[in-house]
């Protein structure tokens, strides 16, 4: 999947699932404008790209063969009473780990000097 651009992956997802852009934005954790910019070739946040790739893999794992059937499959209720869309959304919110490194505190990100006194 890494050979495809983000714009190509977004268009592929839309073509195979008929998921609307607002839902794709919600599931990848970005704004609708960010989706439109990414479709136009602009960069997308790395975490959103990871979620997009996971969403494409989920949709491609469907036993359905048409975009309409895959769309319906995404909204079927699965274990726990949630749909696959809800499950994916919950998974994205609960899986908040840094992409790389040990992470920084808000004060470190803002460049604050920390007194060790």
N, C-alpha and C positions, 0 to 999 in steps of 0.2 A: 504494500500500500504506500510505501514511502516514495515511490516513483511518481505518484500522482501529486499534483499541487493541491492545496487546500480547496481552492475553487473547484477543481475537478472532483474532489471527494464530496463536497457539498452537493454538486449537481448530480453525482452518482447516487447519493443517498436519496435525494428528492425523486430521482427517476425510478428507483426501485421500491420506494415506499409511499410516495405521495404525502409525506409528512410536510405540514406547512412550515414556512420559515420561522414564524413566531415560536412554534414548538421546538424546532431545532435549536433556536437561540436559547430557549429556556433550558433544554436538556444539556447544552454544552456550556451553560453558565455565562453567556455573553448577551449583549443587547442585540436587538433586531438590526440596528445600524451596523454593528460589528459583523453580522452575517452578510449584509449587503456589501460592506467594504471587502470582506474576504472573498466574496463571489466575484468582485471586480479586481482581485489580485493583490489586495492589501494583506499585510500580516495579520495573523490571529494569535491570541495569547496561547503559549505552549500548553497550558492546562486544558484549554478549550479544544485544541487540536487532539490531545489525548482522548478527551471525551468524545469528540467527533469520530475518531477511529474506533473507539469502543462501540459507539452507537451503530456505525456501519457494520461492524462485525456481528452485532446483535441482530440487526435487520437481515443480514445475509444468512444468518443461521436459521431463519424461518423456513419451515417446510413448504410455505406458500410459493407459488410460481408467478403470480402477477402482482403489480404494485398495489392494486386494490386489496388483494388478499393479504399482502404483507402489512398494509395499513391496519386492516381489521385485526390481524394477529397481534400487532403491537398494543391494541386496546382490549384484548381478551383478558379476563381475570385469571390470575395465576395464584399460587400458594400465598396465603396471608390476606387474600381479598383485594390485592392491588392489581392493577393492570401492569403490563410490561413497561409501559411509559412511566407509570408511577414508581415502579421498582427501580428503573434506571435513574430517575430523578433523585430518589431517596439514596441510592448507592452513591451518586455523585456528591451529594451534600455530606454524607457521613465519611467519605474517604478523602479527608483533607490532610494530606501529608506533603511536605515540601518536595518539589521536583528534584532539587539537588541541594547539597550542603546541609548544614545543621539548622538553618533558619535564623531569623533575627527578631529581636524584640521591636515593638513600635518605636521605642526611644532610639535604638540603634539605626533603624531605617531613617529616622529624622535627623540623625547626626548629633544627637544629644551627648554631652559629656557626662559620664556616670561617675559620681564621687564614690570612692570605696570606703569612706570614713565611717 
